[in-house]
Amino acid sequence: MTSYISISVLQPTGFSPDIFSMVQRSDLVSQLVMLSLLVFSVLSWWIILRKQITFHRVSKESIYFIDVFRKSSKLSEVQALCPQLKYSPLPGIFLSGYKELNAQIKVTSQRQKSSEVELDGGPRYAVQSMIGLQRALQRASVAELSILERSLPWLATTASVTPFVGLLGTVMGIIHAFNGLSMEKATTIQAVAPGISAALIATAAGLFAAIPAVIFYNHFLGKIKIYSAEMDDFSMEFLNLIERNFT
């Protein structure tokens, strides 16, 4: 007798655990909420995958650029390499500093093309302002950092907004379920359970969209901090190189 009662409790009549059928039974507002959460989730995962690929290429190209920069005897050789590296922020910083360097150089003996500037400039060249060169590198660093941070605000928005959007869908679904229950003659748990379960799906969907966005947003911020430190280190190395050879 006891086993028969437990089985009957575990198998309520008129209830289907299919998520899609429960969403279809929900009201229009809850369905719109679910649709918006789906859009948030799809766009967030697209940004996550794209950023993962981009940051992998950034790390790979930065290592290669630093290796070439330290081994080259002419800045023109490094300049020729920069257009080939489209993801690393270091070539953009180098080109900004190189442009400012050429603008400041004074030819004291024999004139040469700016693209042929050598590291052993000696007395032929002189930098007018190291501060101006430093400002050029800082401006380039800020510009490159903004490129790396592109699309991250969407992840932050998804992480902060989607739980509340899901909660809104749950509240509206529960209101719809109890409104329908008030029109029934007999009040039973079987009558209200499908509506409440369908309403709770919106909360679960909101968390499903928010949790990955939070995790990868913090992950990408950590990556950007590392790249920012690398840009600062390269700027200092570039300034030291110019100070040794052009002052």
C-alpha contacts under 8 A as a table, 3 or more apart, distances in Angstrom:
res1	aa1	res2	aa2	distance
1	M	4	Y	5.24
1	M	5	I	6.47
2	T	5	I	5.30
2	T	6	S	6.43
3	S	6	S	5.20
3	S	7	I	6.29
4	Y	7	I	5.32
4	Y	8	S	6.35
5	I	8	S	5.22
5	I	9	V	6.32
6	S	9	V	5.18
6	S	10	L	6.29
7	I	10	L	5.17
7	I	11	Q	6.29
8	S	11	Q	5.30
8	S	12	P	6.81
9	V	12	P	6.14
12	P	15	F	6.39
12	P	190	Q	6.99
13	T	190	Q	7.13
14	G	190	Q	7.09
15	F	190	Q	7.39
15	F	193	A	7.88
15	F	194	P	6.33
16	S	21	S	7.67
16	S	22	M	7.68
16	S	194	P	7.82
17	P	22	M	7.63
18	D	21	S	5.47
18	D	22	M	6.38
19	I	22	M	5.11
19	I	23	V	6.24
19	I	198	A	7.52
19	I	201	I	7.82
20	F	23	V	5.10
20	F	24	Q	6.21
21	S	24	Q	5.03
21	S	25	R	6.35
22	M	25	R	5.14
22	M	26	S	6.46
22	M	194	P	7.04
22	M	195	G	7.68
22	M	197	S	7.68
22	M	198	A	5.07
23	V	26	S	5.18
23	V	30	S	7.92
23	V	31	Q	6.64
23	V	198	A	5.94
23	V	201	I	7.99
24	Q	27	D	7.99
24	Q	31	Q	7.58
25	R	195	G	7.73
25	R	198	A	7.73
26	S	30	S	6.21
26	S	31	Q	6.64
26	S	173	G	6.54
26	S	176	H	7.85
26	S	195	G	6.90
26	S	198	A	6.45
26	S	199	A	7.30
27	D	30	S	5.48
27	D	31	Q	6.40
27	D	173	G	6.69
27	D	176	H	6.76
28	L	31	Q	5.07
28	L	32	L	6.22
29	V	32	L	5.12
29	V	33	V	6.21
29	V	169	G	7.02
29	V	172	M	7.03
30	S	33	V	4.98
30	S	34	M	6.20
30	S	169	G	4.77
30	S	170	T	7.34
30	S	172	M	6.47
30	S	173	G	6.06
30	S	199	A	7.36
30	S	202	A	7.36
31	Q	34	M	5.04
31	Q	35	L	6.19
32	L	35	L	4.98
32	L	36	S	6.20
33	V	36	S	5.16
33	V	37	L	6.23
33	V	165	V	6.68
33	V	166	G	6.90
33	V	168	L	7.74
33	V	169	G	5.65
33	V	202	A	7.30
34	M	37	L	5.10
34	M	38	L	6.18
34	M	166	G	7.58
34	M	169	G	7.44
34	M	202	A	6.15
34	M	205	A	7.29
35	L	38	L	5.05
35	L	39	V	6.36
36	S	39	V	5.07
36	S	40	F	6.26
37	L	40	F	5.00
37	L	41	S	6.08
37	L	162	T	6.57
37	L	165	V	7.49
37	L	166	G	7.44
37	L	205	A	6.73
37	L	206	G	6.29
37	L	209	A	6.88
38	L	41	S	5.10
38	L	42	V	6.09
38	L	205	A	7.96
38	L	209	A	7.84
39	V	42	V	5.26
39	V	43	L	6.13
40	F	43	L	5.42
40	F	44	S	6.03
40	F	158	T	6.38
40	F	162	T	7.63
40	F	209	A	6.80
41	S	44	S	5.11
41	S	45	W	6.20
41	S	158	T	7.86
41	S	208	F	7.83
41	S	209	A	4.84
41	S	210	A	7.94
42	V	45	W	5.31
42	V	46	W	6.21
43	L	46	W	5.02
43	L	47	I	6.20
44	S	47	I	5.12
44	S	48	I	6.11
44	S	154	W	7.27
44	S	155	L	6.06
44	S	158	T	7.34
44	S	209	A	7.84
44	S	213	A	6.57
45	W	48	I	4.89
45	W	49	L	6.14
46	W	49	L	5.34
46	W	50	R	6.13
47	I	50	R	5.10
47	I	51	K	5.93
47	I	151	S	6.89
47	I	155	L	7.94
48	I	51	K	5.21
48	I	52	Q	6.12
48	I	216	F	6.88
49	L	52	Q	5.14
49	L	53	I	6.41
50	R	53	I	5.30
50	R	54	T	6.13
51	K	54	T	4.92
51	K	55	F	5.90
51	K	220	F	7.95
52	Q	55	F	5.37
52	Q	56	H	6.19
53	I	56	H	5.22
53	I	57	R	6.43
54	T	57	R	5.22
54	T	58	V	6.16
54	T	87	Y	6.98
55	F	58	V	4.80
55	F	59	S	6.21
55	F	223	K	7.87
56	H	59	S	5.37
56	H	60	K	6.35
57	R	60	K	5.04
57	R	61	E	5.98
57	R	87	Y	6.32
57	R	88	S	7.38
58	V	61	E	5.32
58	V	62	S	5.95
58	V	87	Y	5.10
58	V	88	S	4.48
58	V	89	P	7.50
59	S	62	S	5.25
59	S	63	I	6.36
59	S	88	S	7.14
60	K	63	I	5.51
60	K	64	Y	6.52
61	E	64	Y	5.07
61	E	65	F	6.04
61	E	85	L	6.40
61	E	87	Y	7.01
61	E	88	S	5.56
62	S	65	F	5.08
62	S	66	I	6.15
62	S	88	S	5.35
62	S	89	P	7.56
62	S	90	L	6.53
63	I	66	I	5.38
63	I	67	D	6.30
64	Y	67	D	5.19
64	Y	68	V	6.35
65	F	68	V	5.16
65	F	69	F	6.00
65	F	90	L	7.44
65	F	91	P	7.40
66	I	69	F	5.01
66	I	70	R	6.16
67	D	70	R	5.45
67	D	71	K	6.34
68	V	71	K	5.21
68	V	72	S	5.95
68	V	78	V	6.95
69	F	72	S	5.49
69	F	75	L	7.98
69	F	78	V	5.99
72	S	75	L	7.09
72	S	77	E	6.65
72	S	78	V	6.91
73	S	77	E	7.83
73	S	118	E	6.95
73	S	119	L	6.17
74	K	77	E	5.53
74	K	78	V	7.14
74	K	116	E	7.55
74	K	117	V	6.74
74	K	118	E	4.74
74	K	119	L	5.69
75	L	78	V	5.18
75	L	79	Q	6.23
75	L	98	Y	7.91
75	L	116	E	7.75
75	L	117	V	6.39
75	L	118	E	6.17
75	L	119	L	6.84
76	S	79	Q	4.88
76	S	80	A	6.23
76	S	115	S	5.55
76	S	116	E	5.95
76	S	117	V	6.61
76	S	118	E	7.61
77	E	80	A	5.25
77	E	81	L	6.65
78	V	81	L	5.20
78	V	82	C	6.55
79	Q	82	C	5.33
79	Q	83	P	7.88
79	Q	94	F	7.87
79	Q	95	L	6.79
80	A	83	P	6.86
81	L	84	Q	5.71
81	L	85	L	7.15
82	C	85	L	5.49
82	C	86	K	7.84
82	C	91	P	5.14
82	C	92	G	7.52
82	C	95	L	7.66
83	P	86	K	6.64
83	P	91	P	7.94
85	L	88	S	6.27
85	L	91	P	7.06
88	S	91	P	6.60
88	S	92	G	7.95
89	P	92	G	5.55
89	P	93	I	6.61
89	P	141	S	7.70
89	P	144	E	5.49
89	P	145	L	7.70
89	P	231	M	7.44
90	L	93	I	5.12
90	L	94	F	6.16
90	L	231	M	6.38
90	L	234	F	7.39
91	P	94	F	4.97
91	P	95	L	6.09
92	G	95	L	5.20
92	G	96	S	6.29
92	G	140	A	6.70
92	G	144	E	7.23
93	I	96	S	5.23
93	I	97	G	6.31
93	I	137	L	5.79
93	I	140	A	5.14
93	I	141	S	6.11
93	I	144	E	7.75
93	I	231	M	7.81
93	I	235	S	7.54
94	F	97	G	5.15
94	F	98	Y	5.91
94	F	137	L	7.62
94	F	238	F	7.80
95	L	98	Y	4.92
95	L	99	K	5.98
96	S	99	K	5.23
96	S	100	E	6.32
96	S	136	A	6.17
96	S	137	L	6.29
96	S	140	A	6.30
97	G	100	E	5.12
97	G	101	L	6.01
97	G	133	L	6.14
97	G	134	Q	7.83
97	G	136	A	5.95
97	G	137	L	5.57
98	Y	101	L	4.96
98	Y	102	N	6.26
99	K	102	N	5.27
99	K	103	A	6.30
100	E	103	A	5.00
100	E	104	Q	6.36
100	E	132	G	7.81
100	E	133	L	6.03
100	E	136	A	6.79
101	L	104	Q	5.28
101	L	105	I	6.17
101	L	127	V	6.96
101	L	133	L	6.75
102	N	105	I	5.32
102	N	114	S	5.93
104	Q	126	A	7.64
104	Q	127	V	5.57
104	Q	128	Q	5.59
104	Q	129	S	7.40
105	I	125	Y	5.66
105	I	126	A	5.42
105	I	127	V	5.33
105	I	128	Q	6.96
106	K	124	R	7.68
106	K	125	Y	5.41
106	K	126	A	5.64
106	K	127	V	7.24
106	K	128	Q	7.95
107	V	110	Q	6.60
107	V	111	R	5.80
107	V	112	Q	8.00
107	V	124	R	5.59
107	V	125	Y	5.32
107	V	126	A	7.55
108	T	111	R	7.89
108	T	123	P	7.21
108	T	124	R	5.02
108	T	125	Y	6.37
109	S	124	R	5.54
110	Q	124	R	7.17
112	Q	116	E	6.81
112	Q	117	V	7.81
113	K	116	E	5.46
113	K	117	V	7.30
114	S	117	V	5.55
117	V	121	G	7.20
118	E	121	G	5.59
119	L	241	L	7.99
119	L	242	I	7.88
119	L	245	N	5.88
119	L	246	F	7.95
120	D	245	N	5.78
121	G	124	R	5.93
121	G	125	Y	5.78
121	G	245	N	5.80
121	G	246	F	6.00
122	G	125	Y	6.52
122	G	245	N	6.25
122	G	246	F	6.51
123	P	126	A	7.14
123	P	246	F	7.79
125	Y	246	F	5.91
125	Y	247	T	7.81
126	A	246	F	5.08
126	A	247	T	5.40
127	V	130	M	6.79
127	V	246	F	5.83
127	V	247	T	5.95
129	S	132	G	5.26
129	S	133	L	6.56
130	M	133	L	4.99
130	M	134	Q	6.12
130	M	239	L	7.72
130	M	243	E	7.77
131	I	134	Q	4.95
131	I	135	R	6.19
132	G	135	R	5.08
132	G	136	A	6.33
133	L	136	A	5.14
133	L	137	L	6.42
133	L	239	L	7.80
134	Q	137	L	5.15
134	Q	138	Q	6.22
134	Q	235	S	7.82
134	Q	239	L	7.24
135	R	138	Q	4.99
135	R	139	R	6.16
136	A	139	R	5.22
136	A	140	A	6.29
137	L	140	A	5.13
137	L	141	S	6.13
137	L	235	S	6.39
138	Q	141	S	4.99
138	Q	142	V	6.28
139	R	142	V	5.25
139	R	143	A	6.31
140	A	143	A	5.07
140	A	144	E	6.12
141	S	144	E	5.14
141	S	145	L	5.99
141	S	228	S	7.91
141	S	231	M	6.64
141	S	232	D	7.87
142	V	145	L	5.06
142	V	146	S	6.25
143	A	146	S	5.27
143	A	147	I	6.58
144	E	147	I	5.13
144	E	148	L	6.48
145	L	148	L	5.10
145	L	149	E	6.28
145	L	224	I	7.70
145	L	228	S	7.03
146	S	149	E	5.06
146	S	150	R	6.29
147	I	150	R	5.24
148	L	224	I	6.96
149	E	152	L	5.64
149	E	153	P	7.95
149	E	224	I	7.46
150	R	153	P	7.43
151	S	154	W	5.56
151	S	155	L	7.22
152	L	155	L	5.22
152	L	156	A	6.49
152	L	217	Y	6.67
153	P	156	A	4.95
153	P	157	T	6.07
154	W	157	T	4.99
154	W	158	T	6.07
155	L	158	T	5.03
155	L	159	A	6.09
155	L	213	A	5.19
155	L	214	V	7.14
155	L	217	Y	6.04
156	A	159	A	5.12
156	A	160	S	6.28
156	A	213	A	6.93
156	A	214	V	6.94
156	A	217	Y	6.62
157	T	160	S	5.28
157	T	161	V	5.78
158	T	161	V	5.36
158	T	162	T	5.54
158	T	209	A	7.07
158	T	210	A	5.85
158	T	213	A	6.40
159	A	162	T	6.27
159	A	163	P	7.54
159	A	209	A	7.31
159	A	210	A	4.19
159	A	211	I	6.70
159	A	213	A	5.29
159	A	214	V	5.34
160	S	163	P	6.84
160	S	164	F	7.79
160	S	210	A	7.07
161	V	164	F	5.55
161	V	165	V	6.30
161	V	210	A	7.87
162	T	165	V	4.84
162	T	166	G	6.01
162	T	206	G	4.81
162	T	207	L	7.03
162	T	209	A	6.57
162	T	210	A	5.90
163	P	166	G	5.10
163	P	167	L	6.15
163	P	203	T	6.62
163	P	206	G	4.54
163	P	207	L	5.56
163	P	210	A	6.54
164	F	167	L	4.87
164	F	168	L	6.11
164	F	206	G	7.37
165	V	168	L	5.04
165	V	169	G	6.41
165	V	203	T	7.93
165	V	206	G	6.59
166	G	169	G	5.08
166	G	170	T	6.28
166	G	202	A	4.57
166	G	203	T	4.23
166	G	204	A	7.18
166	G	205	A	6.46
166	G	206	G	4.50
166	G	207	L	7.59
167	L	170	T	4.96
167	L	171	V	6.18
167	L	202	A	6.72
167	L	203	T	5.20
167	L	206	G	7.57
168	L	171	V	5.19
168	L	172	M	6.19
169	G	172	M	5.20
169	G	173	G	5.99
169	G	199	A	6.50
169	G	202	A	5.40
169	G	203	T	7.18
170	T	173	G	5.02
170	T	174	I	6.13
170	T	199	A	4.32
170	T	200	L	5.29
170	T	201	I	7.32
170	T	202	A	5.53
170	T	203	T	6.07
171	V	174	I	5.21
171	V	175	I	6.20
171	V	199	A	7.15
172	M	175	I	5.08
172	M	176	H	6.16
172	M	199	A	7.44
173	G	176	H	5.00
173	G	177	A	6.11
173	G	195	G	6.74
173	G	196	I	6.79
173	G	198	A	7.11
173	G	199	A	4.43
173	G	200	L	7.91
174	I	177	A	4.93
174	I	178	F	6.16
174	I	195	G	6.68
174	I	196	I	5.52
174	I	199	A	5.90
175	I	178	F	5.35
175	I	179	N	5.98
176	H	179	N	5.07
176	H	180	G	6.26
176	H	195	G	7.54
177	A	180	G	5.27
177	A	181	L	6.19
177	A	192	V	6.20
177	A	195	G	4.84
177	A	196	I	6.41
178	F	181	L	4.74
178	F	182	S	6.17
178	F	192	V	7.01
179	N	182	S	5.31
179	N	183	M	7.06
180	G	183	M	5.48
180	G	184	E	7.05
181	L	184	E	5.31
181	L	187	T	6.90
181	L	191	A	6.95
181	L	192	V	6.49
182	S	185	K	7.91
184	E	187	T	6.69
187	T	191	A	6.93
188	T	191	A	5.38
188	T	192	V	6.91
189	I	192	V	5.37
189	I	193	A	5.74
190	Q	193	A	5.42
190	Q	194	P	7.32
191	A	194	P	6.99
192	V	195	G	5.58
192	V	196	I	6.34
193	A	196	I	5.23
193	A	197	S	5.99
194	P	197	S	5.21
194	P	198	A	6.07
195	G	198	A	5.17
195	G	199	A	6.17
196	I	199	A	4.97
196	I	200	L	6.24
197	S	200	L	5.13
197	S	201	I	6.57
198	A	201	I	5.34
198	A	202	A	7.52
199	A	202	A	5.84
199	A	203	T	7.63
200	L	203	T	5.33
200	L	204	A	6.55
201	I	204	A	5.04
201	I	205	A	6.05
202	A	205	A	5.03
202	A	206	G	6.16
203	T	206	G	5.08
203	T	207	L	6.35
204	A	207	L	5.20
204	A	208	F	6.07
205	A	208	F	4.89
205	A	209	A	6.27
206	G	209	A	5.25
206	G	210	A	6.13
207	L	210	A	4.92
207	L	211	I	5.83
208	F	211	I	5.87
208	F	212	P	7.21
209	A	212	P	6.43
209	A	213	A	6.73
210	A	213	A	5.17
210	A	214	V	6.20
211	I	214	V	5.26
211	I	215	I	6.32
212	P	215	I	5.10
212	P	216	F	6.09
213	A	216	F	5.47
213	A	217	Y	5.80
214	V	217	Y	5.17
214	V	218	N	6.29
215	I	218	N	5.55
215	I	219	H	6.24
216	F	219	H	4.68
216	F	220	F	5.93
217	Y	220	F	5.24
217	Y	221	L	6.16
218	N	221	L	5.03
218	N	222	G	6.28
219	H	222	G	5.25
219	H	223	K	6.46
220	F	223	K	4.92
220	F	224	I	6.14
221	L	224	I	5.04
221	L	225	K	6.24
222	G	225	K	5.16
222	G	226	I	6.48
223	K	226	I	5.16
223	K	227	Y	6.34
224	I	227	Y	4.96
224	I	228	S	5.96
225	K	228	S	4.97
225	K	229	A	6.25
226	I	229	A	5.17
226	I	230	E	6.31
227	Y	230	E	4.93
227	Y	231	M	6.18
228	S	231	M	5.08
228	S	232	D	6.31
229	A	232	D	5.11
229	A	233	D	6.18
230	E	233	D	5.05
230	E	234	F	6.12
231	M	234	F	5.11
231	M	235	S	6.11
232	D	235	S	5.10
232	D	236	M	6.28
233	D	236	M	5.21
233	D	237	E	6.18
234	F	237	E	4.94
234	F	238	F	5.99
235	S	238	F	5.06
235	S	239	L	6.15
236	M	239	L	5.10
236	M	240	N	6.14
237	E	240	N	5.12
237	E	241	L	6.17
238	F	241	L	5.08
238	F	242	I	6.28
239	L	242	I	5.14
239	L	243	E	6.03
240	N	243	E	5.05
240	N	244	R	6.16
241	L	244	R	5.31
241	L	245	N	6.35
242	I	245	N	5.26
242	I	246	F	5.41
242	I	247	T	7.37
243	E	246	F	5.62
243	E	247	T	5.37
244	R	247	T	6.46
